[in-house]
C-alpha cells in the first residue's frame, strides 16, 4: 500500500508541475545574436569601377558576432541606397551558405544592388553596405555603414533570362515562334552558332510569343533596343558565332570558316565536319587509331578556323578514359578552350571504332549543354 501511495504522490506532483508552468515558458525561443561590431573590407568610401569579366569580384569581410547559445551564426551582406540606410535594397549571403565571415561578391551582383538603389546605368553613384547576423529567426544588424562609390556597368536595367535570334536573314526566318534560342554563358551574356544571310536582317528577342522586347546591333557595334523596327545585318552569307552582353551592351561577331575533328596523336584534323544547320556540324570517316608501343592512341577534340584565328573545343569535364556503357552524358559535353594545344582537354575514341566507318556530330545549340556524339555506321 505504501508503494502505491508513493507512486500516486509522484504522479500528482508531476501533474502539478506541468499545470504550474506558464505556456510562454514552454514555447521555443531562438537564442539572441549579437551584431557585428566592425567592417573590415571594403573600407569606407572605397571606389570601384565595375567589370563584366567572369572573375570580377569584390571581397567583403567583417568581425564575428556571437549567438547566445554558442552555436554558429549566419551572415548576409546588406546594401542600402544613399537616400535610405535603414531599409536594405539588396542582400547577398556570405560564403559557404552564410557560415563564413566574408563574401566574394561578383561585380554583376554589385551592379544589381546599384540598380536597386536607383543609380542609372553607366553612371557613378553611392551605396552603403553592412552585415546582418542570424541565429534561427533572431537577427542583429551592424550599426556601421561603409560607403561604396560605384561606377555602374553600361548595360540594360532589365536583363532577360532567355534570348532568341529571329529575322528574315536567320535560319528560321521571321516567324517569332521558330526563333532560335541562344546559349546563356554567364549572367546577361548569350551566344549562338548559326548561319546568316547578307540579304535581310536579324534581331534578338526576349521571348517567342506575345510582344517581345527586341534588340539589335547598332552601327557602333553596341547592343541596343530596337524602338523603330531596326535590325542587325551581316555583309556576306556565312556561319557565325554571335555574342551579346546585356550587362555592358557589348557584342562580337566571329565567322566560323571550318570545323574539324582534331586527332591529338598526329596534331592534325582527321575529319572535316559539314554544317547541317541550327548549330550542328557532322561528318563521317573510317577511324584509324594510332599504334604506339603501349597500345592505341585514341585522343581527340575539335578545332575551328575562325575570323579570329584557330580555336579549339574540348572536354567540359576532363576524363582520361574512353567512354563505355556507363559513361554519363556529361562525358561528351563541349566547351570552348582558352588555348590551342595538342593534348589538353581531349576525349578518347572507344577502341571498337578502330578501322570502322564512324559519324561524329557536334551540337552547339542553345537551351542545352554543348555536346557531341560518336557513332559507328
Beta strands, then each sheet from edge to edge (+ up, - down):
strand 1: 39-41
strand 2: 46-49
strand 3: 57-62
strand 4: 74-81
strand 5: 90-93
strand 6: 102-106
strand 7: 124-135
strand 8: 138-141
strand 9: 146-151
strand 10: 164-166
strand 11: 180-181
strand 12: 183-186
strand 13: 189-196
strand 14: 203-205
strand 15: 214-217
strand 16: 223-225
strand 17: 238-245
strand 18: 250-263
strand 19: 268-277
strand 20: 280-286
strand 21: 290-292
strand 22: 295-297
strand 23: 299-306
strand 24: 309-315
strand 25: 334-336
strand 26: 347-348
strand 27: 357-363
strand 28: 371-376
sheet 1: 1+ 3- 6+
sheet 2: 2+ 9+ 7- 4+ 5-
sheet 3: 2+ 9+ 7- 8+
sheet 4: 11+ 10- 14+ 15- 16+
sheet 5: 12+ 13- 17+ 18- 19+ 20- 27+ 28-
sheet 6: 12+ 13- 17+ 18- 23+ 24- 25+
sheet 7: 12+ 13- 17+ 18- 23+ 26-
sheet 8: 21+ 22-
end
